[in-house]
Amino acid sequence: MPLVRDIYRITQADDNVTLSAGVANTESKIVKFICPDRTVFEIGPDDIFSLYLASTTPTELSGTTLVKLTHEDPNGITVRQLSLVNYTVLTEFKDKLSLFTLGQSATIKPKDRLYIKVTGNLAADTAQTRFQISTTRISESLRI
């Protein structure tokens, strides 16, 4: 079967994303993305990562909140850190000159996981979480 490559943004609305509330002053996995079967996602050095977080109040989390993006195998044995930055670096969603680019490449295979982990002074609320990670999606084309 031929493969189809297309630009894709992983967001909080993706069916393969699970959001979890964060815990204040503790590293918390607030986003889990599981790569679906028969699909591969490629993240390139120029791909972007944007994030908005707030507590239940809703108060936006502190700019010094640490945000980590990791790529993990299905068993959680191999963990690769794709970024570790202060939250303020990630808050831009529109201005192309201010968007955060990951600066490295990763291939997310079926059942692999991407996690967004945060450590901040407030607990992140799932209802307030918005994010985007730009990728290239590679999947089998549909038979007609």
CORVEN-V79638 format. One record per run of one state. SS is the DSSP state (H for helix, E for strand, - for the rest). FROM is the first residue (numbers start at 0). TO is the last residue. Records with the same first field share a line. If there is no record, write none. Layout:
BEGIN
SS = FROM-TO, FROM-TO
END
This chain:
BEGIN
- = 0-1, 11-15, 19-26, 34-37, 43-46, 52-52, 54-58, 60-64, 72-77, 90-99, 101-104, 108-111, 119-124, 128-128, 140-143
E = 2-10, 16-18, 27-33, 38-42, 47-51, 53-53, 59-59, 65-71, 78-85, 100-100, 105-107, 112-118, 129-139
H = 86-89, 125-127
END
